[in-house]
Every structure is written in C-alpha cells, then in structure tokens.
C-alpha cells in the first residue's frame, strides 16, 4: 500500500495552472482554497464551561449568536447550529488544534471530529460575484451583513456561505465539489469567470502525504 | 412557495431550504405492547390531514439541520408562527392540543 496523499476534489479542473492576478477583465473571480483543516465541534454553547474551554483552546471566542462567525490568526469558527460549530484552520495547525481542543474538553460533554477530508472551500470575488450567488441560491445575498454565515442552497446541493473581504467564501462538501464548481462556472458565463491567483494565501501542494 | 422563520437561526428563509417533517406532537402510546393492531396502525399511519390550521414539523435542511414546529394553514399557506419543539409544545397545549 502506498501512502495516502492529499488531493483536492477539484484537482481535475487544473485551477492552479489557470490562475492569474485579479484585474478588470472578468466579472467574477473564483478559485479553490484547497487543503484547509476542518474541525466539527459540538457541545452546549449555553454551558460556560464548554464555551470557555473551547474558546481558550482555539484562541478565538466561540460565536454564540446564531448565524455568525469569528476569525482570528487565520482561524475561523462558523456557527452552524445551536450546538455545532465548524473550525476552519490552516492544515499545518490542524493536529495541534485537535489535540488542544480534545485536551481542553476532556471533562466537558462535547464532540471534536476532524472533518478535513470532507470539505473544501471556494472563494468568489469580483464585481458580479453577488449576481452569480443570486443565480445559484435562494438566499438573499444582497442583504447579507458582514459577520454572518448562512447554510443555504446551491443548486440542488447546499453550502455554508460567508463574506470575507471583498468577496464571499463557500464551504462545501467534498462529494458535491464537482457539481458545485460546474454549476458556478455555468452561472458565471454572462459575466466572464477568471481563476483568481491565490498567491497571497499559500496552500499545501497537491499530492503530499496526509 | 413561502417563507419560514427558523427559530434556531433566527432568520426568515425560503421554503426551499426546508424539509417537511409531518404532523407535530403525535402522542406515542405509553404501552405499545398492549395495543391491538388497529390502534397501533392508527398511531403509525393515520394523520389528521385537516383543511385549515395544522401543527407540523419542518427541518432546516440546508441550514442548522434542526427540527422545529410551524402552525400553518393548509388551505391558504398562512403561517401563524414557528417555535422550537419545546416552545411549540407549550403553544400547542395552550390551544388545547387540537388543529
């Protein structure tokens, strides 16, 4: 048996080879933020012992208001439901974060699961990014306030979406990545789609051992 | 198509985000082994199916994935409110537990 290696679910689209710096030539710019760490955290947010221990271990305070997220030091915590959060972190920090969370929550009723193989993230920017999202989802993205994260539809699938900087981030299931990317490419046809250069955020290479 | 308020997310969202969960607050028989086939069949399969106000469950499939209670008029799709299961139970009982 050979060693398992990391491979993006959008590998076959060859996105990195097509990437170019964002300019005015396209209405929509998108790319995949591949190989991030995703941790599913469950527990009772109303229990101060849980919220404090989790916040301390992550280094970001747990967002307790519905449909909000918190970011700091490259880590993002998304509120998914009253007892569930998703922590998104750089892959390099994943195992340390998992360890500190599990240690901090040893005596607290909770669940910490590494979901990194199950999700990926897509970034959408550009002057027509909002138009594309309005095409593909029933959610009113035009009225979405900064700091909000929503789970909503994307075609016949679903994503968690939030605003970051000038654009949007979509957290999606690996098994739907192919469908969602093709849907996005098709929805962006009227505006022109460019593959954004993500040079500012270095990501792990494809094919390295997990 | 209509819009539902999800009590967990605290937002109004499109119906497409939700899944229908059937009639709410169906009392489970206290002693199922003592029931005859007809009574057990009623519990399993028979539903109110009213034309008018109906207490029903919905789940927020694409969002928080939690169930909640909605009082909806099946003839007009008017919605009287949505509650968490616990809060909905109180409102349902306050109405006398009827449709």
Contacts between the chains, C-beta under 8 A, distances in Angstrom:
chain1	res1	chain2	res2	distance
A	66	B	8	6.6
A	66	B	9	5.1
A	66	B	10	4.5
A	66	B	11	7.6
A	66	B	64	7.8
A	67	B	9	5.3
A	67	B	10	6.9
A	67	B	11	6.3
A	80	B	64	6.6
A	80	B	65	8.0
A	81	B	8	6.3
A	81	B	63	7.7
A	81	B	64	3.6
A	81	B	65	6.1
A	81	B	66	5.8
A	82	B	8	5.4
A	82	B	64	6.8
A	82	B	66	7.1
A	84	B	64	7.8
A	138	B	13	7.7
A	138	B	14	3.9
A	138	B	16	4.7
A	138	B	17	6.5
A	139	B	13	7.1
A	139	B	14	7.2
A	139	B	17	7.8
A	150	B	9	7.7
A	150	B	11	7.6
A	150	B	63	6.8
A	151	B	17	7.8
A	151	B	60	7.8
A	151	B	62	5.1
A	151	B	63	3.9
A	151	B	64	6.8
A	151	B	65	7.8
A	152	B	13	7.3
A	152	B	17	5.9
A	152	B	62	5.4
A	152	B	63	6.8
A	153	B	14	7.8
A	153	B	16	5.6
A	153	B	17	5.9
A	153	B	62	5.2
A	158	B	17	8.0
A	158	B	61	7.2
A	158	B	62	3.7
